[in-house]
């Protein structure tokens, strides 16, 4: 982060460090991001580890959240999916550059219910539903033409009928045990507040952190 002048007045009203409910604060910040970010305010970096403990990180989209956790969707046969299932834990980072804000989240990951996954899958564009069948995500691809052949195959297979959700495609919910809110301040004297709890069914504790 670069040293910046004082943030705009509208970003400094109130004191978010006094908030005691992290999900309420996240909801407020996400709404601010929807109004300020030009693209994908729900984008986040998702960190996992492989069987050797080597970290992996990539951008995904948050599709839902409530007090149970933060939901995103993936192909379970991809590198991301295998690492999530094997390790059972992950970390997220939201960075809203235009607002000079960041939220870091860590915790266990669990598969969403079949009903939740089906509902979201049905909401996706038809091409995206076909893509979930056609893409052998993260595995070697000989050419773009080979992918297009798979898309054509499944387009013909399903015709104009329903496209069921593949068994290997579903959602994961990160159940946070740590949520940290970061807000830029001049001279790198940033505001940081961390909420932690031993497990998803325990109450939160809050700490203010040095920048």
C-alpha positions in Angstrom: 0.0 0.0 0.0 1.3 3.5 -0.8 1.3 6.4 1.5 -1.8 8.5 0.7 -3.3 11.8 1.7 -6.2 11.9 4.1 -9.1 9.7 2.9 -12.2 11.5 1.6 -14.4 12.7 4.5 -17.2 10.4 3.6 -15.0 7.4 4.2 -14.0 8.4 7.7 -17.3 9.3 9.4 -18.0 7.1 12.4 -15.6 4.6 13.9 -15.8 1.1 12.5 -13.5 -0.1 15.2 -16.4 0.2 17.7 -18.5 -2.4 15.8 -19.1 -5.6 17.8 -20.8 -7.7 15.0 -18.4 -8.6 12.2 -21.0 -9.9 9.8 -22.9 -6.6 10.0 -19.8 -4.6 9.3 -18.9 -6.8 6.4 -22.4 -6.4 4.9 -22.0 -2.6 5.3 -18.6 -2.6 3.6 -19.8 -4.8 0.8 -22.7 -2.5 0.0 -20.2 0.4 -0.1 -18.0 -1.6 -2.5 -21.0 -2.2 -4.8 -21.5 1.5 -5.1 -17.8 2.3 -5.5 -16.0 -0.5 -7.3 -16.2 -0.5 -11.1 -16.0 -4.3 -11.5 -16.8 -7.3 -9.3 -17.1 -5.8 -5.8 -17.7 -9.4 -4.7 -14.2 -10.6 -6.0 -11.9 -12.1 -3.4 -8.5 -13.9 -3.4 -8.9 -17.5 -2.1 -5.9 -19.2 -0.6 -5.5 -22.9 -0.2 -2.7 -25.4 0.3 -1.8 -28.5 -1.6 -0.7 -31.9 0.0 2.8 -30.6 0.4 1.7 -27.5 2.3 2.5 -25.2 -0.7 0.1 -22.3 -0.8 -2.1 -21.6 -3.8 -4.1 -18.4 -4.4 -6.6 -17.3 -7.1 -9.5 -14.9 -7.5 -13.1 -16.2 -7.1 -16.5 -14.5 -6.6 -18.4 -14.5 -3.4 -22.0 -15.7 -4.2 -23.6 -15.5 -0.8 -22.9 -14.9 2.9 -24.7 -14.9 6.2 -23.7 -15.7 9.8 -23.0 -19.2 8.8 -20.1 -18.1 6.5 -19.0 -17.0 3.0 -20.1 -19.1 -0.1 -18.4 -19.6 -3.4 -18.7 -22.3 -6.1 -16.1 -24.5 -7.8 -15.4 -27.8 -9.7 -14.4 -30.2 -7.0 -12.1 -32.0 -9.4 -10.0 -28.8 -10.0 -6.8 -28.0 -8.1 -8.8 -25.6 -5.9 -11.5 -28.1 -5.2 -9.2 -30.9 -4.3 -7.2 -28.7 -2.0 -10.3 -27.4 -0.3 -11.6 -31.0 0.3 -8.3 -32.3 1.4 -7.3 -29.5 3.8 -10.8 -28.5 5.0 -9.7 -24.9 5.5 -8.9 -21.8 3.6 -8.4 -18.1 3.7 -10.0 -15.1 1.8 -9.0 -11.6 1.2 -11.3 -8.8 -0.1 -9.5 -5.7 -1.3 -11.6 -2.7 -2.3 -9.0 -0.4 -3.7 -11.3 2.6 -4.4 -12.4 2.5 -0.7 -8.9 1.7 0.7 -10.3 -1.2 2.6 -9.4 -4.8 3.1 -11.1 -7.8 4.8 -9.1 -11.0 5.6 -11.0 -14.1 6.6 -9.8 -17.6 7.7 -11.6 -20.7 8.8 -12.8 -24.2 8.0 -14.6 -24.9 4.7 -17.7 -27.2 4.3 -19.8 -28.1 1.3 -23.1 -26.3 0.9 -26.3 -28.4 0.8 -27.4 -29.9 -2.5 -30.4 -27.6 -2.4 -28.3 -24.5 -2.1 -26.0 -25.6 -4.9 -29.0 -26.5 -7.2 -30.6 -23.2 -6.6 -27.5 -21.2 -7.5 -26.7 -23.4 -10.4 -30.1 -22.8 -11.9 -29.6 -19.1 -11.6 -26.5 -19.2 -13.9 -26.6 -18.4 -17.6 -27.2 -21.5 -19.8 -23.7 -21.2 -21.2 -22.1 -21.2 -17.8 -24.1 -24.4 -16.9 -22.8 -26.1 -20.0 -19.3 -24.9 -19.2 -19.5 -26.7 -15.8 -19.8 -29.9 -17.8 -17.4 -29.1 -20.6 -14.4 -27.9 -18.6 -12.1 -30.4 -16.9 -10.9 -27.5 -14.7 -7.2 -27.3 -14.0 -6.3 -30.3 -16.1 -4.1 -30.1 -19.3 -5.9 -28.8 -22.4 -4.5 -29.6 -25.8 -6.1 -26.7 -27.6 -8.9 -24.1 -27.5 -10.6 -26.2 -30.2 -10.7 -29.2 -27.9 -12.6 -27.1 -25.3 -15.0 -25.8 -27.9 -15.7 -29.4 -29.0 -16.7 -30.3 -25.4 -18.9 -27.3 -25.3 -20.6 -28.3 -28.5 -21.0 -31.9 -27.3 -22.8 -30.9 -24.1 -24.8 -28.2 -26.0 -26.1 -31.0 -28.3 -26.6 -33.4 -25.4 -28.9 -31.1 -23.4 -30.5 -29.4 -26.3 -33.2 -27.0 -25.1 -33.9 -29.1 -22.0 -32.8 -28.8 -18.4 -29.1 -28.9 -17.6 -28.6 -30.7 -14.4 -25.8 -29.7 -12.0 -22.8 -32.0 -12.3 -22.0 -34.1 -9.2 -18.5 -32.7 -9.2 -19.6 -29.0 -9.1 -20.9 -27.4 -6.0 -20.3 -24.7 -3.4 -18.1 -24.3 -0.4 -18.9 -22.3 2.7 -16.0 -20.8 4.7 -17.0 -20.8 8.3 -14.8 -18.0 9.7 -12.9 -18.2 12.9 -11.0 -15.0 12.1 -12.2 -11.8 10.3 -9.9 -8.8 10.1 -11.0 -5.4 8.9 -8.3 -3.0 7.6 -8.8 0.7 6.6 -6.1 2.9 5.1 -5.0 5.9 7.1 -2.2 8.4 6.4 1.4 7.6 7.0 0.6 3.9 7.2 -1.0 4.3 10.6 -3.9 2.2 9.4 -6.9 1.0 11.4 -7.1 -2.8 12.0 -9.7 -4.7 14.0 -9.6 -8.5 14.3 -12.5 -10.7 15.4 -11.7 -14.3 16.4 -13.5 -17.3 17.9 -12.4 -20.8 18.7 -15.0 -22.4 16.4 -18.1 -21.4 14.3 -20.5 -22.0 17.2 -18.6 -19.8 19.7 -18.9 -16.0 20.4 -16.5 -13.5 18.9 -13.7 -11.7 20.7 -12.3 -8.5 19.3 -8.9 -6.9 19.2 -7.6 -3.7 17.8 -4.2 -4.3 16.1 -1.2 -2.1 15.5 -0.9 -1.2 11.8 
